[in-house]
Amino acid sequence: MRVGRSCEGGEVDDEIGLFETRYRALASRDARFDGQFIAGVHSTGIYCRPSCPAITPKPGNVTFYRTAAAAHEAGLRACKRCQPDAIPGSPDWNLRDDLAARAMRLVQDGVVEREGVEGLARRLGYSSRHLTRVLTSELGAGPLALARAHRAQTARTLLASTELPIADIAFAAGFGSLRQFNDTIAQIYRATPSELRALSRRGRAGTTPHEVHDAGTLTLRLAARAPLDHAGLFRFFADHAVPGLEAGDGSRFARPLMLPGGPATIEVRPDERGDALVGTVRLARLADIGTAVARIRRAFDLDADAVAIDAALSADPVLAPLVAAAPGIRIAGSFDPVEALFRTLVGQQISVAAARTTLGRLVADLGEGAFPSAEAIAAHGREVLRGPASRIDAIVGVAEAIAEGRLALDIAMPLADFRASLLAQRGIGPWTADYLAMRALGAPDVLPVDDLVIRQSAAALGMPDDRAGLAQRAERWSPWRSYAALHLWRARPARVSPSPARTRRARRVPA
């Protein structure tokens, strides 16, 4: 007999096994599942994170939801004890490649606030009616409700982490008016903004406010799902920092960003209090804070399910020691897909140091304090770039395709479409497309089998190092092959002298 409900969105899930798995996580207060689903308790009218310390409700009183927005739509409010909005987001939006997951990436980037539901649907290639129907079925809430929940979460973060006036927080979070902000906070949290600020600073989820340096500079705590290999992330960003654009070391990374409201700068460092990062953002417009946070979270892969990834890869006895040496490894992503494309093209088949020099020259000559646009590279790239004519032709050709609208890259593109768009360009092969899928999309299940270092590491570990053999071996690592690639890159053996044929076939890791 059915003793509870488990919703994938707003529909009742008929698979008792899924409900039982989630209920066991709730009963054991398993923090590993925080952010992956919401437990709605209808006897009390609240929703909680799985690790909520309150008494476990009876199964018949519980419904599980994919999103907080779905719980809001069901008339539930956020638990004041466990504060379910103060946790990392769901890893599903990168793991899944369907319409709902791709829509969530854009919702979190603030597209609904900037372009409306019609703009969101247009970016995804569907009608707004079809998009609303799919999101309501899959996630339990339509695009407006999802965007509203995201605004509320942004507001809660600002209330907890800053001393900004309430009115400033309302507009920074994307609300159209102070009244709309107050009504939303009251409906979701059953509290006033001032009460929510006090609540957000106490308990295990409490946040210590940071100093607001001026009207446009905010410092926020960015929660991550433990474990987090922040040392590896900061080392990668420091090693690949472009002179004149970025600065970093083992405990700090800073760079400018171009956001919808204008230029911004970010500085990210580890949080000394645990598995989290602290980000300081200087904005031209406060309303860009949600977009800035979303892009930092994507670039540092903060929503990855590190426990599941490590457990899956450790099941392979060859990878197990690598995982043990670097638990919580993350994909160091990009802040802009187009920038990532040019950085990858410039860095192919040359050293990281040489790539940084070339990219620094591009920034100095064409960037005006930012990474140069595709239009600038198309118009003046031949004057700045050095190296083989074929490589310069490929880079400039891609820049022209982007400037003319023949090539468009977007974080919401399906993986297959993303790869196909890149492979249609002259000078871009499978290795480049796979590498960019990892860095620009955050795709978790891509292994660049043509990569020279990955093949060298595979051979040194006793695995097949030919393309077909390695691809077959990697099937057991799915859906986390991108993270296996990171471990193999780190396990690079002492330098060897590969044969000329092998060098022509395989690629090197770019900047």
TORBAVEX-923159 format. One record per residue (C-alpha): residue in three letters; z, x, y. Coordinates in nm, 3 decimals, always signed. Last residue first. Example, Ala and Ser with C-alpha at 12.3 -4.5 7.8 and 13.67 -1.06 7.14 Angstrom:
! residues 2
@res SER&z +0.714&x +1.367&y -0.106;
@res ALA&z +0.780&x +1.230&y -0.450;
! end
This chain:
! residues 511
@res ALA&z -2.160&x +4.501&y +2.755;
@res PRO&z -2.369&x +4.520&y +2.442;
@res VAL&z -2.275&x +4.567&y +2.073;
@res ARG&z -2.557&x +4.754&y +1.907;
@res ARG&z -2.852&x +4.607&y +1.726;
@res ALA&z -2.999&x +4.660&y +1.384;
@res ARG&z -3.359&x +4.687&y +1.266;
@res ARG&z -3.465&x +4.985&y +1.478;
@res THR&z -3.147&x +5.174&y +1.392;
@res ARG&z -3.195&x +5.109&y +1.019;
@res ALA&z -3.548&x +5.252&y +1.036;
@res PRO&z -3.433&x +5.558&y +1.231;
@res SER&z -3.169&x +5.628&y +0.962;
@res PRO&z -2.811&x +5.592&y +1.070;
@res SER&z -2.614&x +5.892&y +1.192;
@res VAL&z -2.248&x +5.807&y +1.137;
@res ARG&z -1.969&x +5.741&y +1.381;
@res ALA&z -1.628&x +5.692&y +1.227;
@res PRO&z -1.589&x +5.342&y +1.094;
@res ARG&z -1.590&x +5.026&y +1.307;
@res ALA&z -1.298&x +4.810&y +1.202;
@res ARG&z -1.283&x +4.648&y +1.546;
@res TRP&z -1.639&x +4.522&y +1.510;
@res LEU&z -1.557&x +4.392&y +1.162;
@res HIS&z -1.254&x +4.201&y +1.295;
@res LEU&z -1.462&x +4.044&y +1.572;
@res ALA&z -1.733&x +3.946&y +1.324;
@res ALA&z -1.470&x +3.774&y +1.108;
@res TYR&z -1.375&x +3.578&y +1.420;
@res SER&z -1.736&x +3.464&y +1.460;
@res ARG&z -1.745&x +3.369&y +1.091;
@res TRP&z -1.467&x +3.111&y +1.132;
@res PRO&z -1.618&x +2.796&y +0.978;
@res SER&z -1.699&x +2.961&y +0.739;
@res TRP&z -1.555&x +3.284&y +0.597;
@res ARG&z -1.677&x +3.218&y +0.241;
@res GLU&z -2.035&x +3.205&y +0.372;
@res ALA&z -1.993&x +3.561&y +0.494;
@res ARG&z -2.071&x +3.710&y +0.152;
@res GLN&z -2.410&x +3.539&y +0.155;
@res ALA&z -2.489&x +3.660&y +0.504;
@res LEU&z -2.387&x +4.014&y +0.406;
@res GLY&z -2.615&x +4.013&y +0.105;
@res ALA&z -2.912&x +3.873&y +0.294;
@res ARG&z -2.885&x +4.114&y +0.587;
@res ASP&z -2.802&x +4.428&y +0.389;
@res ASP&z -2.453&x +4.570&y +0.428;
@res PRO&z -2.298&x +4.428&y +0.112;
@res MET&z -1.918&x +4.474&y +0.112;
@res GLY&z -1.730&x +4.789&y +0.015;
@res LEU&z -1.521&x +4.814&y +0.332;
@res ALA&z -1.727&x +5.106&y +0.468;
@res ALA&z -2.046&x +4.908&y +0.401;
@res ALA&z -1.917&x +4.604&y +0.589;
@res SER&z -1.804&x +4.823&y +0.878;
@res GLN&z -2.147&x +4.983&y +0.905;
@res ARG&z -2.315&x +4.645&y +0.885;
@res ILE&z -2.095&x +4.502&y +1.160;
@res VAL&z -2.160&x +4.811&y +1.372;
@res LEU&z -2.538&x +4.780&y +1.337;
@res ASP&z -2.557&x +4.408&y +1.419;
@res ASP&z -2.833&x +4.227&y +1.233;
@res VAL&z -2.581&x +3.999&y +1.056;
@res PRO&z -2.472&x +3.850&y +1.389;
@res LEU&z -2.206&x +3.618&y +1.237;
@res VAL&z -2.166&x +3.277&y +1.399;
@res ASP&z -1.901&x +3.019&y +1.311;
@res PRO&z -1.664&x +2.996&y +1.608;
@res ALA&z -1.916&x +2.917&y +1.885;
@res GLY&z -1.746&x +3.011&y +2.212;
@res LEU&z -2.057&x +2.886&y +2.389;
@res ALA&z -2.121&x +3.191&y +2.609;
@res ARG&z -1.972&x +3.476&y +2.404;
@res MET&z -2.028&x +3.355&y +2.049;
@res ALA&z -2.361&x +3.181&y +2.105;
@res LEU&z -2.460&x +3.481&y +2.314;
@res TYR&z -2.416&x +3.713&y +2.017;
@res ASP&z -2.615&x +3.483&y +1.793;
@res ALA&z -2.906&x +3.452&y +2.037;
@res THR&z -2.914&x +3.827&y +2.099;
@res TRP&z -2.913&x +3.905&y +1.727;
@res PRO&z -3.179&x +3.642&y +1.654;
@res GLY&z -3.431&x +3.788&y +1.900;
@res ILE&z -3.488&x +3.778&y +2.275;
@res GLY&z -3.766&x +3.993&y +2.423;
@res ARG&z -4.002&x +3.705&y +2.507;
@res GLN&z -3.816&x +3.377&y +2.534;
@res ALA&z -3.849&x +3.105&y +2.269;
@res LEU&z -3.553&x +3.259&y +2.085;
@res LEU&z -3.327&x +3.170&y +2.376;
@res SER&z -3.414&x +2.801&y +2.386;
@res ALA&z -3.396&x +2.781&y +2.005;
@res ARG&z -3.049&x +2.937&y +1.999;
@res PHE&z -2.908&x +2.691&y +2.253;
@res ASP&z -3.083&x +2.398&y +2.087;
@res ALA&z -2.929&x +2.488&y +1.748;
@res LEU&z -2.584&x +2.540&y +1.902;
@res PRO&z -2.588&x +2.203&y +2.073;
@res MET&z -2.578&x +2.249&y +2.452;
@res ALA&z -2.254&x +2.158&y +2.632;
@res ILE&z -2.184&x +2.510&y +2.763;
@res ASP&z -2.522&x +2.501&y +2.939;
@res LEU&z -2.823&x +2.730&y +2.944;
@res ALA&z -3.151&x +2.624&y +3.104;
@res LEU&z -3.487&x +2.794&y +3.056;
@res ARG&z -3.812&x +2.664&y +3.209;
@res GLY&z -3.633&x +2.574&y +3.533;
@res GLU&z -3.834&x +2.811&y +3.753;
@res ALA&z -3.535&x +3.037&y +3.827;
@res ILE&z -3.434&x +3.038&y +3.460;
@res ALA&z -3.782&x +3.132&y +3.336;
@res GLU&z -3.816&x +3.392&y +3.613;
@res ALA&z -3.487&x +3.553&y +3.511;
@res VAL&z -3.602&x +3.558&y +3.148;
@res GLY&z -3.921&x +3.735&y +3.251;
@res VAL&z -3.725&x +3.982&y +3.464;
@res ILE&z -3.509&x +4.078&y +3.168;
@res ALA&z -3.800&x +4.096&y +2.923;
@res ASP&z -4.023&x +4.295&y +3.160;
@res ILE&z -3.737&x +4.540&y +3.222;
@res ARG&z -3.698&x +4.587&y +2.846;
@res SER&z -4.071&x +4.641&y +2.795;
@res ALA&z -4.087&x +4.887&y +3.085;
@res PRO&z -3.829&x +5.111&y +2.919;
@res GLY&z -3.538&x +5.204&y +3.144;
@res ARG&z -3.421&x +5.141&y +3.500;
@res LEU&z -3.351&x +4.815&y +3.681;
@res VAL&z -3.325&x +4.806&y +4.061;
@res GLU&z -3.675&x +4.754&y +4.203;
@res ARG&z -3.793&x +4.564&y +3.896;
@res GLY&z -3.505&x +4.321&y +3.939;
@res HIS&z -3.606&x +4.221&y +4.292;
@res ALA&z -3.754&x +3.870&y +4.279;
@res ALA&z -3.658&x +3.764&y +3.926;
@res ILE&z -3.318&x +3.931&y +3.956;
@res ALA&z -3.248&x +3.749&y +4.284;
@res GLU&z -3.362&x +3.413&y +4.142;
@res ALA&z -3.152&x +3.462&y +3.830;
@res SER&z -2.850&x +3.502&y +4.055;
@res PRO&z -2.670&x +3.830&y +4.108;
@res PHE&z -2.309&x +3.866&y +3.990;
@res ALA&z -2.094&x +3.836&y +4.299;
@res GLY&z -2.010&x +4.051&y +4.601;
@res GLU&z -2.356&x +4.033&y +4.757;
@res GLY&z -2.519&x +4.043&y +4.412;
@res LEU&z -2.854&x +4.214&y +4.451;
@res ASP&z -2.800&x +4.584&y +4.524;
@res ALA&z -2.431&x +4.630&y +4.442;
@res VAL&z -2.425&x +4.378&y +4.158;
@res LEU&z -2.742&x +4.516&y +3.999;
@res ARG&z -2.613&x +4.873&y +4.036;
@res GLY&z -2.287&x +4.774&y +3.867;
@res LEU&z -2.487&x +4.618&y +3.585;
@res THR&z -2.675&x +4.943&y +3.531;
@res THR&z -2.359&x +5.153&y +3.533;
@res ARG&z -2.175&x +4.909&y +3.305;
@res ALA&z -2.467&x +4.918&y +3.060;
@res ALA&z -2.459&x +5.297&y +3.052;
@res ALA&z -2.086&x +5.296&y +2.977;
@res VAL&z -2.126&x +5.032&y +2.704;
@res SER&z -2.391&x +5.246&y +2.538;
@res ILE&z -2.753&x +5.140&y +2.511;
@res GLN&z -2.935&x +4.933&y +2.248;
@res GLN&z -2.885&x +4.600&y +2.429;
@res GLY&z -2.658&x +4.615&y +2.731;
@res VAL&z -2.900&x +4.484&y +2.993;
@res LEU&z -2.995&x +4.185&y +2.777;
@res THR&z -2.630&x +4.105&y +2.705;
@res ARG&z -2.521&x +4.124&y +3.066;
@res PHE&z -2.819&x +3.911&y +3.162;
@res LEU&z -2.730&x +3.639&y +2.911;
@res ALA&z -2.360&x +3.644&y +2.994;
@res GLU&z -2.442&x +3.587&y +3.362;
@res VAL&z -2.648&x +3.284&y +3.263;
@res PRO&z -2.372&x +3.147&y +3.040;
@res ASP&z -2.101&x +3.173&y +3.311;
@res PHE&z -1.735&x +3.270&y +3.274;
@res SER&z -1.792&x +3.450&y +2.947;
@res GLY&z -1.603&x +3.480&y +2.622;
@res ALA&z -1.363&x +3.724&y +2.464;
@res ILE&z -1.339&x +3.560&y +2.122;
@res ARG&z -0.980&x +3.575&y +2.005;
@res ILE&z -0.775&x +3.764&y +1.745;
@res GLY&z -0.447&x +3.589&y +1.665;
@res PRO&z -0.328&x +3.850&y +1.419;
@res ALA&z -0.476&x +4.200&y +1.459;
@res ALA&z -0.348&x +4.436&y +1.186;
@res ALA&z -0.278&x +4.153&y +0.942;
@res VAL&z -0.629&x +4.018&y +1.001;
@res LEU&z -0.783&x +4.356&y +0.919;
@res PRO&z -0.567&x +4.390&y +0.608;
@res ALA&z -0.680&x +4.043&y +0.487;
@res LEU&z -1.051&x +4.103&y +0.548;
@res VAL&z -1.122&x +4.269&y +0.214;
@res PRO&z -0.887&x +4.041&y +0.022;
@res ASP&z -1.070&x +3.731&y +0.154;
@res ALA&z -0.803&x +3.461&y +0.183;
@res SER&z -0.692&x +3.640&y +0.498;
@res LEU&z -0.996&x +3.494&y +0.675;
@res ALA&z -0.881&x +3.135&y +0.617;
@res ALA&z -0.517&x +3.200&y +0.704;
@res ASP&z -0.605&x +3.393&y +1.021;
@res ILE&z -0.835&x +3.118&y +1.145;
@res ALA&z -0.591&x +2.838&y +1.063;
@res VAL&z -0.305&x +3.013&y +1.242;
@res ALA&z -0.522&x +3.110&y +1.540;
@res ASP&z -0.637&x +2.756&y +1.613;
@res ALA&z -0.833&x +2.850&y +1.926;
@res ASP&z -0.731&x +2.678&y +2.251;
@res LEU&z -0.683&x +2.998&y +2.452;
@res ASP&z -1.032&x +3.138&y +2.393;
@res PHE&z -0.992&x +3.380&y +2.687;
@res ALA&z -1.322&x +3.283&y +2.851;
@res ARG&z -1.271&x +2.916&y +2.760;
@res ARG&z -0.921&x +2.902&y +2.908;
@res ILE&z -1.037&x +3.082&y +3.221;
@res ARG&z -1.324&x +2.837&y +3.260;
@res ALA&z -1.100&x +2.532&y +3.220;
@res VAL&z -0.847&x +2.672&y +3.469;
@res ALA&z -1.118&x +2.725&y +3.731;
@res THR&z -1.261&x +2.377&y +3.675;
@res GLY&z -0.920&x +2.216&y +3.718;
@res ILE&z -0.847&x +2.423&y +4.030;
@res ASP&z -1.175&x +2.335&y +4.202;
@res ALA&z -1.017&x +2.052&y +4.402;
@res LEU&z -0.823&x +2.316&y +4.596;
@res ARG&z -1.140&x +2.428&y +4.775;
@res ALA&z -1.222&x +2.790&y +4.868;
@res LEU&z -0.992&x +2.897&y +4.588;
@res ARG&z -0.772&x +3.193&y +4.504;
@res VAL&z -0.656&x +3.173&y +4.144;
@res THR&z -0.361&x +3.352&y +3.987;
@res GLY&z -0.352&x +3.310&y +3.610;
@res VAL&z -0.058&x +3.371&y +3.381;
@res LEU&z -0.131&x +3.395&y +3.012;
@res ALA&z +0.052&x +3.252&y +2.713;
@res ASP&z +0.212&x +3.358&y +2.388;
@res GLY&z +0.557&x +3.437&y +2.521;
@res ARG&z +0.783&x +3.499&y +2.820;
@res GLU&z +0.604&x +3.808&y +2.951;
@res ASP&z +0.298&x +3.602&y +3.033;
@res PRO&z -0.008&x +3.822&y +2.995;
@res ARG&z -0.229&x +3.879&y +3.301;
@res VAL&z -0.516&x +3.698&y +3.471;
@res GLU&z -0.648&x +3.745&y +3.825;
@res ILE&z -0.905&x +3.504&y +3.960;
@res THR&z -1.127&x +3.494&y +4.267;
@res ALA&z -1.312&x +3.198&y +4.414;
@res PRO&z -1.644&x +3.126&y +4.580;
@res GLY&z -1.743&x +2.771&y +4.674;
@res GLY&z -1.663&x +2.409&y +4.591;
@res PRO&z -1.859&x +2.400&y +4.264;
@res LEU&z -1.712&x +2.734&y +4.151;
@res MET&z -1.855&x +3.084&y +4.180;
@res LEU&z -1.607&x +3.324&y +4.026;
@res PRO&z -1.474&x +3.660&y +4.145;
@res ARG&z -1.299&x +3.908&y +3.914;
@res ALA&z -0.958&x +4.023&y +3.793;
@res PHE&z -0.815&x +4.135&y +3.459;
@res ARG&z -0.465&x +4.267&y +3.392;
@res SER&z -0.248&x +4.405&y +3.112;
@res GLY&z -0.456&x +4.660&y +2.923;
@res ASP&z -0.671&x +4.738&y +3.224;
@res GLY&z -0.894&x +4.541&y +3.454;
@res ALA&z -1.124&x +4.523&y +3.751;
@res GLU&z -1.442&x +4.323&y +3.790;
@res LEU&z -1.735&x +4.299&y +4.032;
@res GLY&z -1.786&x +4.635&y +4.203;
@res PRO&z -1.799&x +4.815&y +3.871;
@res VAL&z -1.866&x +4.575&y +3.581;
@res ALA&z -1.569&x +4.546&y +3.344;
@res HIS&z -1.673&x +4.594&y +2.979;
@res ASP&z -1.384&x +4.816&y +2.865;
@res ALA&z -1.137&x +4.618&y +3.077;
@res PHE&z -1.252&x +4.282&y +2.940;
@res PHE&z -1.234&x +4.410&y +2.583;
@res ARG&z -0.891&x +4.572&y +2.631;
@res PHE&z -0.758&x +4.256&y +2.792;
@res LEU&z -0.864&x +4.045&y +2.494;
@res GLY&z -0.739&x +4.291&y +2.234;
@res ALA&z -0.396&x +4.316&y +2.399;
@res HIS&z -0.381&x +3.937&y +2.433;
@res ASP&z -0.393&x +3.893&y +2.057;
@res LEU&z -0.241&x +3.545&y +2.069;
@res PRO&z -0.038&x +3.406&y +1.781;
@res ALA&z +0.026&x +3.142&y +1.892;
@res ARG&z -0.165&x +2.856&y +2.060;
@res ALA&z -0.201&x +2.932&y +2.428;
@res ALA&z -0.043&x +2.791&y +2.743;
@res LEU&z -0.185&x +2.894&y +3.080;
@res ARG&z +0.095&x +2.943&y +3.334;
@res LEU&z -0.029&x +2.889&y +3.689;
@res THR&z -0.044&x +3.088&y +4.013;
@res LEU&z -0.214&x +2.921&y +4.309;
@res THR&z -0.393&x +3.056&y +4.615;
@res GLY&z -0.575&x +2.824&y +4.859;
@res ALA&z -0.297&x +2.718&y +5.094;
@res ASP&z -0.130&x +3.058&y +5.088;
@res HIS&z +0.076&x +3.272&y +4.850;
@res VAL&z +0.207&x +2.979&y +4.648;
@res GLU&z +0.502&x +3.133&y +4.462;
@res HIS&z +0.531&x +3.048&y +4.098;
@res PRO&z +0.717&x +2.754&y +3.950;
@res THR&z +0.908&x +2.810&y +3.626;
@res THR&z +0.768&x +2.586&y +3.356;
@res GLY&z +0.958&x +2.366&y +3.113;
@res ALA&z +0.822&x +2.293&y +2.767;
@res ARG&z +1.152&x +2.380&y +2.601;
@res GLY&z +1.346&x +2.166&y +2.844;
@res ARG&z +1.320&x +2.152&y +3.221;
@res ARG&z +1.054&x +2.218&y +3.479;
@res SER&z +0.818&x +1.936&y +3.385;
@res LEU&z +1.092&x +1.677&y +3.432;
@res ALA&z +1.155&x +1.782&y +3.792;
@res ARG&z +0.785&x +1.763&y +3.876;
@res LEU&z +0.753&x +1.434&y +3.689;
@res GLU&z +1.033&x +1.286&y +3.900;
@res SER&z +0.858&x +1.397&y +4.219;
@res PRO&z +0.525&x +1.256&y +4.094;
@res THR&z +0.695&x +0.922&y +4.018;
@res ALA&z +0.771&x +0.841&y +3.657;
@res ARG&z +0.656&x +0.616&y +3.374;
@res TYR&z +0.442&x +0.909&y +3.255;
@res ILE&z +0.100&x +0.754&y +3.206;
@res GLN&z +0.127&x +0.444&y +3.424;
@res ALA&z +0.343&x +0.598&y +3.695;
@res ILE&z +0.125&x +0.910&y +3.713;
@res THR&z -0.187&x +0.694&y +3.740;
@res ASP&z -0.043&x +0.469&y +4.011;
@res ASN&z +0.077&x +0.765&y +4.218;
@res PHE&z -0.262&x +0.936&y +4.199;
@res GLN&z -0.455&x +0.621&y +4.285;
@res ARG&z -0.225&x +0.570&y +4.586;
@res LEU&z -0.275&x +0.930&y +4.697;
@res SER&z -0.649&x +0.879&y +4.697;
@res GLY&z -0.965&x +0.991&y +4.519;
@res PHE&z -0.787&x +1.186&y +4.248;
@res GLY&z -0.942&x +1.519&y +4.149;
@res ALA&z -0.638&x +1.728&y +4.060;
@res ALA&z -0.660&x +1.910&y +4.395;
@res PHE&z -0.661&x +1.572&y +4.573;
@res ALA&z -0.333&x +1.456&y +4.420;
@res ILE&z -0.180&x +1.803&y +4.430;
@res ASP&z -0.232&x +1.825&y +4.807;
@res ALA&z -0.060&x +1.489&y +4.854;
@res ILE&z +0.239&x +1.595&y +4.644;
@res PRO&z +0.295&x +1.909&y +4.850;
@res LEU&z +0.230&x +2.234&y +4.662;
@res GLU&z +0.541&x +2.401&y +4.521;
@res THR&z +0.360&x +2.520&y +4.213;
@res SER&z +0.388&x +2.545&y +3.836;
@res ALA&z +0.526&x +2.211&y +3.720;
@res LEU&z +0.358&x +1.984&y +3.972;
@res LEU&z +0.034&x +2.178&y +3.936;
@res THR&z +0.041&x +2.149&y +3.557;
@res ARG&z +0.120&x +1.776&y +3.577;
@res ALA&z -0.168&x +1.725&y +3.818;
@res THR&z -0.409&x +1.901&y +3.583;
@res GLN&z -0.285&x +1.682&y +3.297;
@res ALA&z -0.335&x +1.369&y +3.507;
@res ARG&z -0.687&x +1.478&y +3.600;
@res HIS&z -0.767&x +1.535&y +3.232;
@res ALA&z -0.636&x +1.190&y +3.142;
@res ARG&z -0.856&x +1.035&y +3.412;
@res ALA&z -1.157&x +1.229&y +3.284;
@res LEU&z -1.099&x +1.096&y +2.934;
@res ALA&z -1.055&x +0.742&y +3.067;
@res LEU&z -1.379&x +0.766&y +3.266;
@res PRO&z -1.567&x +0.918&y +2.971;
@res GLY&z -1.466&x +0.643&y +2.725;
@res ALA&z -1.155&x +0.643&y +2.509;
@res GLY&z -1.066&x +0.632&y +2.139;
@res LEU&z -1.214&x +0.972&y +2.059;
@res GLU&z -1.496&x +0.900&y +1.815;
@res SER&z -1.567&x +0.531&y +1.875;
@res THR&z -1.489&x +0.534&y +2.247;
@res LEU&z -1.682&x +0.858&y +2.288;
@res VAL&z -1.985&x +0.721&y +2.104;
@res ARG&z -1.996&x +0.391&y +2.295;
@res THR&z -1.946&x +0.561&y +2.631;
@res LEU&z -2.228&x +0.805&y +2.557;
@res HIS&z -2.460&x +0.523&y +2.449;
@res ARG&z -2.394&x +0.329&y +2.769;
@res SER&z -2.425&x +0.639&y +2.988;
@res SER&z -2.768&x +0.706&y +2.844;
@res TYR&z -2.814&x +1.031&y +2.658;
@res GLY&z -2.937&x +1.385&y +2.730;
@res LEU&z -2.597&x +1.556&y +2.754;
@res ARG&z -2.637&x +1.661&y +3.119;
@res ARG&z -2.771&x +1.313&y +3.195;
@res ALA&z -2.467&x +1.149&y +3.034;
@res LEU&z -2.230&x +1.359&y +3.244;
@res GLY&z -2.428&x +1.282&y +3.559;
@res GLU&z -2.422&x +0.910&y +3.485;
@res VAL&z -2.047&x +0.928&y +3.421;
@res GLY&z -1.990&x +1.077&y +3.764;
@res GLU&z -2.138&x +1.398&y +3.902;
@res ARG&z -1.848&x +1.594&y +4.051;
@res GLU&z -1.542&x +1.418&y +3.907;
@res VAL&z -1.723&x +1.353&y +3.577;
@res VAL&z -1.835&x +1.718&y +3.557;
@res GLY&z -1.481&x +1.856&y +3.591;
@res ASP&z -1.505&x +2.144&y +3.342;
@res GLN&z -1.271&x +1.955&y +3.106;
@res VAL&z -1.515&x +1.663&y +3.104;
@res LEU&z -1.798&x +1.908&y +3.034;
@res ARG&z -1.631&x +2.055&y +2.725;
@res MET&z -1.529&x +1.705&y +2.616;
@res ALA&z -1.892&x +1.589&y +2.622;
@res ARG&z -1.987&x +1.870&y +2.383;
@res ALA&z -1.714&x +1.762&y +2.143;
@res ALA&z -1.819&x +1.396&y +2.152;
@res LEU&z -2.189&x +1.476&y +2.110;
@res ASP&z -2.141&x +1.688&y +1.799;
@res ASP&z -2.096&x +2.065&y +1.773;
@res ARG&z -1.738&x +2.076&y +1.644;
@res LEU&z -1.538&x +2.397&y +1.637;
@res ASN&z -1.561&x +2.442&y +2.011;
@res TRP&z -1.427&x +2.098&y +2.112;
@res ASP&z -1.214&x +2.092&y +1.797;
@res PRO&z -0.974&x +2.362&y +1.917;
@res SER&z -0.769&x +2.089&y +2.089;
@res GLY&z -0.596&x +2.183&y +2.411;
@res PRO&z -0.293&x +2.405&y +2.450;
@res ILE&z +0.041&x +2.237&y +2.529;
@res ALA&z +0.218&x +2.085&y +2.829;
@res ASP&z +0.056&x +1.740&y +2.793;
@res PRO&z +0.284&x +1.644&y +2.503;
@res GLN&z +0.602&x +1.665&y +2.715;
@res CYS&z +0.846&x +1.686&y +2.419;
@res ARG&z +1.132&x +1.491&y +2.579;
@res LYS&z +0.954&x +1.284&y +2.843;
@res CYS&z +0.717&x +1.138&y +2.585;
@res ALA&z +0.386&x +1.040&y +2.745;
@res ARG&z +0.317&x +0.669&y +2.783;
@res LEU&z +0.147&x +0.428&y +2.543;
@res GLY&z -0.076&x +0.133&y +2.634;
@res ALA&z -0.343&x +0.189&y +2.369;
@res GLU&z -0.576&x +0.323&y +2.639;
@res HIS&z -0.313&x +0.585&y +2.722;
@res ALA&z -0.301&x +0.689&y +2.355;
@res ALA&z -0.679&x +0.723&y +2.354;
@res ALA&z -0.660&x +0.934&y +2.670;
@res ALA&z -0.405&x +1.160&y +2.501;
@res THR&z -0.675&x +1.248&y +2.252;
@res ARG&z -0.739&x +1.244&y +1.877;
@res TYR&z -0.491&x +0.966&y +1.806;
@res PHE&z -0.240&x +0.910&y +1.527;
@res THR&z -0.071&x +0.573&y +1.490;
@res VAL&z +0.296&x +0.550&y +1.396;
@res ASN&z +0.530&x +0.252&y +1.355;
@res GLY&z +0.454&x +0.197&y +0.987;
@res PRO&z +0.532&x +0.558&y +0.912;
@res LYS&z +0.891&x +0.525&y +1.039;
@res PRO&z +0.964&x +0.740&y +1.341;
@res THR&z +1.089&x +1.099&y +1.312;
@res ILE&z +1.399&x +1.143&y +1.525;
@res ALA&z +1.310&x +1.334&y +1.841;
@res PRO&z +1.234&x +1.708&y +1.834;
@res CYS&z +0.862&x +1.656&y +1.910;
@res SER&z +0.661&x +1.909&y +1.709;
@res PRO&z +0.370&x +1.673&y +1.643;
@res ARG&z +0.321&x +1.606&y +2.018;
@res CYS&z +0.441&x +1.267&y +2.127;
@res TYR&z +0.318&x +0.926&y +2.237;
@res ILE&z +0.543&x +0.652&y +2.374;
@res GLY&z +0.577&x +0.274&y +2.342;
@res THR&z +0.907&x +0.287&y +2.152;
@res SER&z +0.813&x +0.084&y +1.843;
@res HIS&z +0.450&x +0.183&y +1.894;
@res VAL&z +0.503&x +0.553&y +1.832;
@res GLY&z +0.171&x +0.727&y +1.905;
@res ALA&z +0.140&x +1.072&y +1.751;
@res ILE&z -0.125&x +1.280&y +1.926;
@res PHE&z -0.362&x +1.519&y +1.752;
@res GLN&z -0.473&x +1.881&y +1.762;
@res GLY&z -0.273&x +1.968&y +2.073;
@res ASP&z +0.039&x +2.059&y +1.877;
@res PHE&z -0.056&x +2.102&y +1.509;
@res ARG&z +0.090&x +2.451&y +1.470;
@res ALA&z +0.414&x +2.319&y +1.623;
@res ASP&z +0.514&x +2.164&y +1.291;
@res ARG&z +0.795&x +1.916&y +1.360;
@res SER&z +0.845&x +1.873&y +0.984;
@res ALA&z +0.817&x +1.493&y +1.008;
@res LEU&z +0.518&x +1.519&y +1.244;
@res ALA&z +0.335&x +1.767&y +1.021;
@res ARG&z +0.411&x +1.546&y +0.720;
@res TYR&z +0.275&x +1.247&y +0.915;
@res ARG&z -0.045&x +1.436&y +0.988;
@res THR&z -0.105&x +1.518&y +0.625;
@res GLU&z -0.012&x +1.166&y +0.518;
@res PHE&z -0.251&x +1.011&y +0.767;
@res LEU&z -0.532&x +1.237&y +0.651;
@res GLY&z -0.463&x +1.158&y +0.286;
@res ILE&z -0.459&x +0.783&y +0.351;
@res GLU&z -0.826&x +0.796&y +0.448;
@res ASP&z -0.906&x +0.457&y +0.598;
@res ASP&z -0.874&x +0.574&y +0.958;
@res VAL&z -0.813&x +0.291&y +1.200;
@res GLU&z -1.057&x +0.313&y +1.490;
@res GLY&z -0.948&x +0.403&y +1.843;
@res GLY&z -1.032&x +0.772&y +1.834;
@res GLU&z -0.999&x +0.898&y +1.482;
@res CYS&z -0.691&x +0.686&y +1.432;
@res SER&z -0.433&x +0.727&y +1.161;
@res ARG&z -0.238&x +0.415&y +1.074;
@res GLY&z +0.071&x +0.360&y +0.866;
@res VAL&z +0.216&x +0.232&y +0.542;
@res ARG&z -0.092&x +0.129&y +0.344;
@res MET&z +0.000&x +0.000&y +0.000;
! end
